[in-house]
Amino acid sequence: METPDNAAEHPGEAPEATGIAAQDWATASAEPQYRAAVVDLLGALAYGELAAFERLAEDAKLAPTLGDKAELAKMAAAEFHHFEQLSDRLTAVDEDATAAMEPFAKALDDFHRQTAPSDWLEGLVKAYVGDSIASDFYREVAARLDTDTRSLVLAVLDDTGHGNFAVEKVRAAIEADPRLGGRLALWARRLMGEALSQAQRVVADRDALSTMLVGGVADGFDLAEVGRMFSRITEAHTKRMAALGLAA
């Protein structure tokens, strides 16, 4: 998934780990509810990466130049590699990757269907803004995970530099035709709303995951903190919009 490319500080990074966040997987996974929450999390992430691979490969067909097509193909390949890492991890902890992904397929497919880009520029904005919103959410959760799972999650969210490509292309297009700015700003705001709604639906539907978020498993993460988390995600989105030259 795409990351902010210096548009914002990484939300969710805790200065000092305590509780589960200070434990390794072998210790933390002894708690059945925590294990179930992590399997849900890795399943959601894995399907998100697989869906992103499919979407970017499809969006490459809209690319105006061969160089742009190749760049999106590299982005798609990176997403598939992340999917493989997550799938391998699920297998390593004796979980079926397909079964772990299945509960999240419909929600993510619905999101991508509802936010299908109509052109090259909308595809770039979605790859940069839309995927970054998801990355921010997972980074927030990662701060409360055991050390082994946290390392994996942060690795698959690691910045590949492709966000800079999207920023460069979108800003150049707006400079060439300022009228594009309004349309793309509306598109980015729609992505923001759909992404947050989708994230909330996914969490609400999975008891172990929602319990972890509100403090039933992960230490120090209460309902008020969930509200602050979404505020931080919104703030990061505003900074990314500025980086693209769009009004939030």
KEMIDREN-939965 format. One record per atom (N, C-alpha, C): residue number from 1; x, y, z; atom name; residue in one letter. Coordinates in steps of 0.2 Angstrom, whole numbers. Example, Ala and Ser with C-alpha at 12.3 -4.5 7.8 and 13.67 -1.06 7.14 Angstrom:
2
n	east	north	up	atom	res
1	66	-28	39	N	a .
1	62	-22	39	CA	a .
1	66	-16	39	C	a .
2	64	-11	35	N	s .
2	68	-5	36	CA	s .
2	64	0	39	C	s .
***
This chain:
248
n	east	north	up	atom	res
1	4	-6	0	N	m .
1	0	0	0	CA	m .
1	4	6	0	C	m .
2	2	11	-3	N	e .
2	6	17	-3	CA	e .
2	6	21	3	C	e .
3	11	25	5	N	t .
3	12	28	11	CA	t .
3	13	35	9	C	t .
4	13	40	15	N	p .
4	13	47	14	CA	p .
4	18	50	10	C	p .
5	24	47	10	N	d .
5	30	51	6	CA	d .
5	31	58	9	C	d .
6	32	58	16	N	n .
6	34	64	20	CA	n .
6	28	69	20	C	n .
7	22	67	18	N	a .
7	16	71	19	CA	a .
7	14	72	26	C	a .
8	16	67	30	N	a .
8	14	68	37	CA	a .
8	18	63	41	C	a .
9	19	64	48	N	e .
9	22	60	52	CA	e .
9	18	53	52	C	e .
10	22	48	53	N	h .
10	18	41	54	CA	h .
10	14	41	60	C	h .
11	7	41	59	N	p .
11	3	41	65	CA	p .
11	3	34	68	C	p .
12	2	34	74	N	g .
12	2	27	77	CA	g .
12	9	25	80	C	g .
13	14	28	79	N	e .
13	20	26	81	CA	e .
13	21	28	88	C	e .
14	22	23	93	N	a .
14	22	25	100	CA	a .
14	29	25	102	C	a .
15	30	30	107	N	p .
15	37	31	109	CA	p .
15	40	26	113	C	p .
16	36	22	117	N	e .
16	38	17	121	CA	e .
16	33	11	122	C	e .
17	35	5	120	N	a .
17	30	-1	120	CA	a .
17	29	-3	127	C	a .
18	23	-5	128	N	t .
18	21	-8	134	CA	t .
18	16	-14	133	C	t .
19	15	-18	138	N	g .
19	10	-23	137	CA	g .
19	11	-28	131	C	g .
20	6	-29	127	N	i .
20	7	-33	121	CA	i .
20	12	-31	116	C	i .
21	12	-24	116	N	a .
21	17	-21	111	CA	a .
21	24	-22	113	C	a .
22	25	-24	119	N	a .
22	32	-26	121	CA	a .
22	33	-34	121	C	a .
23	28	-38	119	N	q .
23	29	-45	119	CA	q .
23	30	-47	111	C	q .
24	33	-53	111	N	d .
24	34	-56	104	CA	d .
24	28	-60	103	C	d .
25	27	-63	96	N	w .
25	21	-67	94	CA	w .
25	20	-73	99	C	w .
26	25	-76	100	N	a .
26	25	-83	104	CA	a .
26	21	-81	111	C	a .
27	23	-76	114	N	t .
27	20	-74	120	CA	t .
27	13	-71	119	C	t .
28	12	-66	115	N	a .
28	6	-63	114	CA	a .
28	0	-67	111	C	a .
29	2	-72	107	N	s .
29	-3	-76	104	CA	s .
29	-6	-82	108	C	s .
30	-3	-82	114	N	a .
30	-6	-87	119	CA	a .
30	-13	-85	121	C	a .
31	-15	-78	120	N	e .
31	-22	-75	121	CA	e .
31	-26	-77	115	C	e .
32	-31	-81	115	N	p .
32	-35	-83	109	CA	p .
32	-38	-77	106	C	p .
33	-40	-72	109	N	q .
33	-44	-67	106	CA	q .
33	-39	-62	103	C	q .
34	-33	-61	105	N	y .
34	-28	-57	102	CA	y .
34	-25	-61	96	C	y .
35	-24	-68	96	N	r .
35	-23	-71	90	CA	r .
35	-28	-70	85	C	r .
36	-34	-71	86	N	a .
36	-40	-70	81	CA	a .
36	-39	-63	78	C	a .
37	-38	-58	82	N	a .
37	-38	-51	80	CA	a .
37	-32	-50	75	C	a .
38	-26	-53	76	N	v .
38	-21	-53	72	CA	v .
38	-22	-57	65	C	v .
39	-25	-62	66	N	v .
39	-27	-66	60	CA	v .
39	-31	-62	55	C	v .
40	-36	-59	59	N	d .
40	-41	-54	55	CA	d .
40	-37	-48	52	C	d .
41	-32	-46	56	N	l .
41	-29	-40	53	CA	l .
41	-24	-42	47	C	l .
42	-21	-47	48	N	l .
42	-16	-50	42	CA	l .
42	-21	-52	36	C	l .
43	-26	-55	37	N	g .
43	-31	-57	32	CA	g .
43	-33	-50	28	C	g .
44	-35	-45	32	N	a .
44	-38	-39	29	CA	a .
44	-32	-36	25	C	a .
45	-26	-36	28	N	l .
45	-21	-33	24	CA	l .
45	-19	-37	18	C	l .
46	-19	-43	18	N	a .
46	-17	-47	13	CA	a .
46	-22	-46	7	C	a .
47	-28	-46	9	N	y .
47	-33	-45	3	CA	y .
47	-32	-38	0	C	y .
48	-31	-33	5	N	g .
48	-30	-27	2	CA	g .
48	-24	-26	-3	C	g .
49	-19	-30	-1	N	e .
49	-13	-30	-6	CA	e .
49	-15	-33	-12	C	e .
50	-18	-39	-12	N	l .
50	-20	-42	-18	CA	l .
50	-25	-38	-22	C	l .
51	-30	-35	-19	N	a .
51	-34	-31	-23	CA	a .
51	-30	-25	-26	C	a .
52	-26	-22	-22	N	a .
52	-22	-16	-25	CA	a .
52	-18	-18	-31	C	a .
53	-15	-24	-31	N	f .
53	-11	-27	-36	CA	f .
53	-16	-27	-43	C	f .
54	-22	-30	-42	N	e .
54	-26	-31	-47	CA	e .
54	-28	-24	-50	C	e .
55	-29	-19	-46	N	r .
55	-32	-13	-48	CA	r .
55	-26	-9	-51	C	r .
56	-20	-9	-49	N	l .
56	-15	-6	-52	CA	l .
56	-13	-9	-59	C	l .
57	-13	-15	-59	N	a .
57	-12	-18	-66	CA	a .
57	-18	-16	-71	C	a .
58	-24	-15	-69	N	e .
58	-29	-13	-73	CA	e .
58	-28	-6	-75	C	e .
59	-26	-2	-70	N	d .
59	-25	6	-71	CA	d .
59	-20	7	-76	C	d .
60	-15	2	-76	N	a .
60	-9	3	-81	CA	a .
60	-12	4	-88	C	a .
61	-17	1	-89	N	k .
61	-20	2	-96	CA	k .
61	-22	9	-98	C	k .
62	-23	13	-93	N	l .
62	-25	20	-94	CA	l .
62	-19	25	-95	C	l .
63	-13	22	-93	N	a .
63	-7	26	-94	CA	a .
63	-6	29	-100	C	a .
64	-4	36	-101	N	p .
64	-3	39	-107	CA	p .
64	3	38	-111	C	p .
65	8	35	-107	N	t .
65	15	34	-110	CA	t .
65	17	27	-108	C	t .
66	22	24	-112	N	l .
66	25	18	-110	CA	l .
66	28	18	-103	C	l .
67	32	24	-102	N	g .
67	35	25	-96	CA	g .
67	31	25	-90	C	g .
68	25	28	-91	N	d .
68	20	28	-85	CA	d .
68	17	21	-84	C	d .
69	16	17	-90	N	k .
69	13	11	-89	CA	k .
69	18	6	-85	C	k .
70	25	7	-86	N	a .
70	30	3	-83	CA	a .
70	30	5	-76	C	a .
71	29	11	-74	N	e .
71	29	13	-67	CA	e .
71	23	10	-63	C	e .
72	17	10	-66	N	l .
72	12	7	-63	CA	l .
72	13	-1	-62	C	l .
73	16	-3	-67	N	a .
73	17	-11	-67	CA	a .
73	22	-12	-61	C	a .
74	27	-8	-60	N	k .
74	31	-9	-54	CA	k .
74	28	-8	-47	C	k .
75	23	-3	-47	N	m .
75	19	-3	-41	CA	m .
75	15	-9	-40	C	m .
76	12	-12	-45	N	a .
76	8	-18	-44	CA	a .
76	12	-23	-42	C	a .
77	18	-24	-45	N	a .
77	23	-29	-43	CA	a .
77	24	-29	-35	C	a .
78	25	-23	-33	N	a .
78	27	-22	-26	CA	a .
78	21	-24	-21	C	a .
79	15	-22	-24	N	e .
79	9	-24	-20	CA	e .
79	9	-32	-19	C	e .
80	10	-35	-25	N	f .
80	10	-42	-25	CA	f .
80	15	-46	-20	C	f .
81	21	-43	-20	N	h .
81	26	-45	-15	CA	h .
81	24	-44	-8	C	h .
82	20	-39	-7	N	h .
82	18	-38	0	CA	h .
82	12	-43	2	C	h .
83	8	-44	-3	N	f .
83	3	-50	-2	CA	f .
83	7	-56	-1	C	f .
84	12	-58	-4	N	e .
84	15	-64	-3	CA	e .
84	18	-65	4	C	e .
85	21	-59	6	N	q .
85	24	-59	13	CA	q .
85	18	-60	18	C	q .
86	13	-57	18	N	l .
86	7	-58	22	CA	l .
86	4	-65	22	C	l .
87	4	-68	16	N	s .
87	1	-75	15	CA	s .
87	6	-80	18	C	s .
88	12	-78	17	N	d .
88	17	-83	20	CA	d .
88	17	-83	28	C	d .
89	16	-77	30	N	r .
89	16	-76	38	CA	r .
89	10	-80	41	C	r .
90	4	-79	37	N	l .
90	-2	-83	40	CA	l .
90	0	-90	39	C	l .
91	3	-93	34	N	t .
91	4	-100	34	CA	t .
91	9	-102	39	C	t .
92	14	-98	41	N	a .
92	19	-99	46	CA	a .
92	16	-100	53	C	a .
93	10	-96	54	N	v .
93	7	-97	61	CA	v .
93	1	-102	60	C	v .
94	1	-106	55	N	d .
94	-4	-112	55	CA	d .
94	-11	-109	53	C	d .
95	-11	-104	49	N	e .
95	-18	-101	47	CA	e .
95	-18	-102	40	C	e .
96	-24	-103	37	N	d .
96	-25	-103	30	CA	d .
96	-26	-96	27	C	d .
97	-22	-94	23	N	a .
97	-22	-87	20	CA	a .
97	-29	-85	17	C	a .
98	-31	-90	13	N	t .
98	-37	-89	9	CA	t .
98	-43	-88	14	C	t .
99	-43	-92	19	N	a .
99	-49	-92	24	CA	a .
99	-48	-85	28	C	a .
100	-42	-83	30	N	a .
100	-41	-77	33	CA	a .
100	-43	-71	29	C	a .
101	-42	-71	23	N	m .
101	-44	-65	18	CA	m .
101	-52	-65	17	C	m .
102	-55	-71	17	N	e .
102	-62	-71	14	CA	e .
102	-67	-66	18	C	e .
103	-66	-65	24	N	p .
103	-71	-61	27	CA	p .
103	-71	-53	25	C	p .
104	-65	-52	22	N	f .
104	-64	-45	20	CA	f .
104	-65	-43	12	C	f .
105	-66	-49	9	N	a .
105	-66	-48	1	CA	a .
105	-72	-44	-1	C	a .
106	-78	-45	2	N	k .
106	-84	-41	-1	CA	k .
106	-83	-34	0	C	k .
107	-81	-32	7	N	a .
107	-81	-25	8	CA	a .
107	-75	-21	4	C	a .
108	-70	-24	3	N	l .
108	-64	-21	-1	CA	l .
108	-66	-21	-8	C	l .
109	-69	-26	-11	N	d .
109	-72	-26	-18	CA	d .
109	-77	-21	-19	C	d .
110	-81	-20	-14	N	d .
110	-86	-15	-14	CA	d .
110	-83	-8	-15	C	d .
111	-78	-7	-10	N	f .
111	-75	0	-10	CA	f .
111	-71	1	-17	C	f .
112	-68	-4	-20	N	h .
112	-65	-3	-26	CA	h .
112	-70	-2	-32	C	h .
113	-75	-5	-32	N	r .
113	-80	-4	-37	CA	r .
113	-83	3	-36	C	r .
114	-84	5	-30	N	q .
114	-88	12	-29	CA	q .
114	-83	17	-31	C	q .
115	-76	16	-31	N	t .
115	-71	21	-32	CA	t .
115	-67	19	-38	C	t .
116	-70	16	-43	N	a .
116	-66	15	-49	CA	a .
116	-64	21	-53	C	a .
117	-58	23	-54	N	p .
117	-56	29	-57	CA	p .
117	-58	29	-65	C	p .
118	-60	35	-67	N	s .
118	-63	36	-74	CA	s .
118	-57	38	-79	C	s .
119	-51	40	-76	N	d .
119	-46	41	-80	CA	d .
119	-39	40	-77	C	d .
120	-34	41	-80	N	w .
120	-27	41	-77	CA	w .
120	-26	45	-71	C	w .
121	-28	51	-71	N	l .
121	-26	55	-65	CA	l .
121	-30	53	-59	C	l .
122	-36	51	-60	N	e .
122	-40	49	-54	CA	e .
122	-37	42	-52	C	e .
123	-34	38	-56	N	g .
123	-31	32	-54	CA	g .
123	-25	34	-49	C	g .
124	-21	39	-51	N	l .
124	-15	41	-47	CA	l .
124	-17	44	-41	C	l .
125	-22	48	-41	N	v .
125	-25	51	-34	CA	v .
125	-27	45	-30	C	v .
126	-31	40	-32	N	k .
126	-33	35	-28	CA	k .
126	-27	31	-25	C	k .
127	-22	29	-30	N	a .
127	-16	26	-27	CA	a .
127	-12	29	-22	C	a .
128	-12	36	-22	N	y .
128	-8	40	-17	CA	y .
128	-13	41	-11	C	y .
129	-19	44	-12	N	v .
129	-23	46	-7	CA	v .
129	-27	41	-4	C	v .
130	-30	37	-8	N	g .
130	-34	31	-5	CA	g .
130	-30	26	-1	C	g .
131	-25	24	-5	N	d .
131	-21	18	-1	CA	d .
131	-18	21	5	C	d .
132	-16	27	5	N	s .
132	-12	30	11	CA	s .
132	-17	31	17	C	s .
133	-23	32	16	N	i .
133	-28	32	21	CA	i .
133	-28	25	24	C	i .
134	-28	20	20	N	a .
134	-28	13	23	CA	a .
134	-22	12	27	C	a .
135	-16	14	24	N	s .
135	-10	13	27	CA	s .
135	-9	16	34	C	s .
136	-12	22	34	N	d .
136	-12	26	41	CA	d .
136	-16	22	46	C	d .
137	-22	19	44	N	f .
137	-26	15	49	CA	f .
137	-22	9	51	C	f .
138	-18	6	47	N	y .
138	-15	0	49	CA	y .
138	-9	2	53	C	y .
139	-5	7	52	N	r .
139	0	10	56	CA	r .
139	-2	11	63	C	r .
140	-8	14	63	N	e .
140	-11	15	70	CA	e .
140	-12	9	74	C	e .
141	-14	4	71	N	v .
141	-16	-3	74	CA	v .
141	-9	-6	75	C	v .
142	-4	-5	71	N	a .
142	3	-8	72	CA	a .
142	6	-7	78	C	a .
143	5	0	80	N	a .
143	8	2	87	CA	a .
143	6	-2	93	C	a .
144	0	-6	92	N	r .
144	-2	-10	98	CA	r .
144	-1	-17	97	C	r .
145	2	-19	92	N	l .
145	4	-26	90	CA	l .
145	10	-29	94	C	l .
146	10	-35	94	N	d .
146	17	-38	96	CA	d .
146	22	-37	92	C	d .
147	29	-37	94	N	t .
147	34	-35	90	CA	t .
147	35	-38	84	C	t .
148	34	-45	83	N	d .
148	35	-48	77	CA	d .
148	29	-46	72	C	d .
149	23	-46	74	N	t .
149	18	-44	69	CA	t .
149	19	-37	67	C	t .
150	21	-33	72	N	r .
150	22	-26	70	CA	r .
150	27	-25	65	C	r .
151	32	-28	66	N	s .
151	38	-28	61	CA	s .
151	35	-29	54	C	s .
152	31	-35	53	N	l .
152	29	-37	47	CA	l .
152	24	-32	44	C	l .
153	19	-29	48	N	v .
153	15	-24	46	CA	v .
153	18	-18	43	C	v .
154	23	-16	47	N	l .
154	26	-10	45	CA	l .
154	30	-11	39	C	l .
155	33	-17	38	N	a .
155	37	-18	32	CA	a .
155	33	-18	26	C	a .
156	27	-21	26	N	v .
156	22	-21	20	CA	v .
156	19	-14	19	C	v .
157	19	-10	24	N	l .
157	17	-3	23	CA	l .
157	23	2	21	C	l .
158	29	-1	21	N	d .
158	35	4	20	CA	d .
158	34	7	13	C	d .
159	37	14	13	N	d .
159	36	18	8	CA	d .
159	41	15	2	C	d .
160	38	15	-4	N	t .
160	41	12	-10	CA	t .
160	44	18	-14	C	t .
161	42	24	-13	N	g .
161	43	30	-17	CA	g .
161	39	31	-22	C	g .
162	34	27	-23	N	h .
162	29	28	-29	CA	h .
162	24	34	-28	C	h .
163	23	36	-21	N	g .
163	19	42	-20	CA	g .
163	22	48	-23	C	g .
164	29	49	-23	N	n .
164	32	54	-27	CA	n .
164	30	55	-34	C	n .
165	30	49	-37	N	f .
165	28	48	-44	CA	f .
165	21	51	-45	C	f .
166	16	49	-41	N	a .
166	9	52	-42	CA	a .
166	9	59	-41	C	a .
167	12	62	-35	N	v .
167	12	69	-34	CA	v .
167	15	73	-40	C	v .
168	21	70	-43	N	e .
168	24	74	-49	CA	e .
168	19	74	-54	C	e .
169	16	69	-56	N	k .
169	11	68	-62	CA	k .
169	5	72	-61	C	k .
170	2	72	-55	N	v .
170	-4	76	-54	CA	v .
170	-3	83	-53	C	v .
171	2	85	-50	N	r .
171	4	92	-50	CA	r .
171	5	95	-57	C	r .
172	9	91	-61	N	a .
172	11	94	-67	CA	a .
172	4	94	-72	C	a .
173	0	90	-71	N	a .
173	-7	90	-75	CA	a .
173	-11	96	-73	C	a .
174	-11	98	-66	N	i .
174	-15	103	-64	CA	i .
174	-12	110	-66	C	i .
175	-5	110	-66	N	e .
175	-2	116	-68	CA	e .
175	-3	117	-76	C	e .
176	-4	112	-80	N	a .
176	-5	113	-87	CA	a .
176	-12	114	-88	C	a .
177	-17	112	-84	N	d .
177	-24	113	-84	CA	d .
177	-27	114	-77	C	d .
178	-27	120	-75	N	p .
178	-29	122	-68	CA	p .
178	-37	119	-67	C	p .
179	-41	119	-72	N	r .
179	-47	116	-71	CA	r .
179	-48	109	-68	C	r .
180	-43	105	-69	N	l .
180	-42	99	-66	CA	l .
180	-43	98	-59	C	l .
181	-40	104	-56	N	g .
181	-40	104	-48	CA	g .
181	-46	103	-45	C	g .
182	-51	106	-47	N	g .
182	-58	105	-44	CA	g .
182	-61	98	-44	C	g .
183	-60	95	-50	N	r .
183	-63	89	-51	CA	r .
183	-59	84	-47	C	r .
184	-52	84	-47	N	l .
184	-48	79	-43	CA	l .
184	-49	80	-35	C	l .
185	-50	87	-33	N	a .
185	-51	88	-26	CA	a .
185	-58	84	-24	C	a .
186	-63	85	-28	N	l .
186	-69	82	-26	CA	l .
186	-68	74	-26	C	l .
187	-64	72	-31	N	w .
187	-63	64	-31	CA	w .
187	-59	62	-25	C	w .
188	-54	66	-23	N	a .
188	-50	64	-17	CA	a .
188	-55	64	-10	C	a .
189	-59	69	-10	N	r .
189	-64	70	-4	CA	r .
189	-68	63	-4	C	r .
190	-71	61	-10	N	r .
190	-75	55	-10	CA	r .
190	-71	49	-8	C	r .
191	-65	49	-10	N	l .
191	-61	43	-8	CA	l .
191	-60	43	0	C	l .
192	-59	49	3	N	m .
192	-58	49	10	CA	m .
192	-64	47	13	C	m .
193	-70	49	11	N	g .
193	-76	47	15	CA	g .
193	-77	39	14	C	g .
194	-76	37	8	N	e .
194	-77	30	7	CA	e .
194	-72	25	10	C	e .
195	-66	27	11	N	a .
195	-61	23	14	CA	a .
195	-62	23	21	C	a .
196	-64	29	25	N	l .
196	-65	29	32	CA	l .
196	-72	24	33	C	l .
197	-77	25	29	N	s .
197	-83	21	30	CA	s .
197	-81	13	30	C	s .
198	-77	12	25	N	q .
198	-75	5	24	CA	q .
198	-71	2	29	C	q .
199	-67	6	32	N	a .
199	-63	4	38	CA	a .
199	-67	3	44	C	a .
200	-72	7	45	N	q .
200	-76	7	51	CA	q .
200	-81	0	50	C	q .
201	-83	-1	44	N	r .
201	-87	-7	43	CA	r .
201	-83	-13	44	C	r .
202	-77	-14	42	N	v .
202	-73	-20	43	CA	v .
202	-72	-21	50	C	v .
203	-70	-16	54	N	v .
203	-69	-17	61	CA	v .
203	-75	-19	65	C	v .
204	-81	-16	63	N	a .
204	-87	-17	66	CA	a .
204	-89	-24	65	C	a .
205	-88	-27	60	N	d .
205	-90	-34	58	CA	d .
205	-86	-39	61	C	d .
206	-80	-37	64	N	r .
206	-75	-43	66	CA	r .
206	-74	-41	74	C	r .
207	-77	-46	78	N	d .
207	-77	-44	85	CA	d .
207	-70	-44	88	C	d .
208	-66	-49	86	N	a .
208	-59	-49	89	CA	a .
208	-55	-42	87	C	a .
209	-56	-40	81	N	l .
209	-52	-34	79	CA	l .
209	-55	-28	82	C	l .
210	-62	-28	83	N	s .
210	-65	-22	86	CA	s .
210	-63	-21	93	C	s .
211	-63	-27	97	N	t .
211	-61	-27	104	CA	t .
211	-54	-25	105	C	t .
212	-49	-27	100	N	m .
212	-43	-25	101	CA	m .
212	-42	-18	100	C	m .
213	-46	-15	96	N	l .
213	-45	-7	94	CA	l .
213	-48	-3	100	C	l .
214	-53	-6	104	N	v .
214	-56	-2	109	CA	v .
214	-53	-4	116	C	v .
215	-48	-8	116	N	g .
215	-45	-9	123	CA	g .
215	-46	-16	126	C	g .
216	-50	-20	123	N	g .
216	-51	-26	126	CA	g .
216	-45	-31	126	C	g .
217	-41	-30	121	N	v .
217	-35	-34	121	CA	v .
217	-29	-30	121	C	v .
218	-28	-25	116	N	a .
218	-22	-21	116	CA	a .
218	-23	-15	121	C	a .
219	-17	-14	125	N	d .
219	-17	-10	130	CA	d .
219	-17	-2	128	C	d .
220	-21	2	132	N	g .
220	-21	9	131	CA	g .
220	-25	11	125	C	g .
221	-29	8	122	N	f .
221	-33	10	116	CA	f .
221	-40	10	117	C	f .
222	-43	15	119	N	d .
222	-50	16	121	CA	d .
222	-54	19	116	C	d .
223	-60	20	117	N	l .
223	-65	23	112	CA	l .
223	-63	30	110	C	l .
224	-61	34	115	N	a .
224	-59	41	114	CA	a .
224	-52	41	110	C	a .
225	-48	36	111	N	e .
225	-42	36	107	CA	e .
225	-44	34	99	C	e .
226	-49	30	99	N	v .
226	-51	28	92	CA	v .
226	-53	34	88	C	v .
227	-57	39	92	N	g .
227	-59	45	89	CA	g .
227	-53	49	87	C	g .
228	-48	49	91	N	r .
228	-42	53	90	CA	r .
228	-38	50	84	C	r .
229	-38	44	84	N	m .
229	-35	40	78	CA	m .
229	-38	43	71	C	m .
230	-44	43	71	N	f .
230	-47	45	64	CA	f .
230	-46	52	63	C	f .
231	-45	56	68	N	s .
231	-44	63	67	CA	s .
231	-37	64	65	C	s .
232	-32	60	67	N	r .
232	-25	60	64	CA	r .
232	-25	58	57	C	r .
233	-29	53	55	N	i .
233	-29	50	48	CA	i .
233	-32	56	44	C	i .
234	-37	59	46	N	t .
234	-40	65	42	CA	t .
234	-35	71	41	C	t .
235	-31	72	47	N	e .
235	-26	77	46	CA	e .
235	-20	75	41	C	e .
236	-18	69	41	N	a .
236	-13	67	36	CA	a .
236	-16	67	29	C	a .
237	-23	66	28	N	h .
237	-26	66	22	CA	h .
237	-25	73	19	C	h .
238	-27	78	24	N	t .
238	-27	85	22	CA	t .
238	-20	87	19	C	t .
239	-14	85	23	N	k .
239	-7	86	21	CA	k .
239	-6	83	14	C	k .
240	-8	77	13	N	r .
240	-7	74	6	CA	r .
240	-11	78	0	C	r .
241	-17	80	2	N	m .
241	-20	84	-3	CA	m .
241	-16	91	-5	C	m .
242	-13	94	0	N	a .
242	-9	99	-1	CA	a .
242	-3	98	-5	C	a .
243	0	92	-4	N	a .
243	6	89	-8	CA	a .
243	4	89	-15	C	a .
244	-2	87	-16	N	l .
244	-5	86	-23	CA	l .
244	-7	92	-27	C	l .
245	-7	98	-23	N	g .
245	-9	104	-25	CA	g .
245	-17	104	-25	C	g .
246	-20	101	-21	N	l .
246	-28	101	-21	CA	l .
246	-30	103	-14	C	l .
247	-36	106	-15	N	a .
247	-39	109	-8	CA	a .
247	-43	103	-5	C	a .
248	-42	103	2	N	a .
248	-45	98	6	CA	a .
248	-52	99	7	C	a .
***
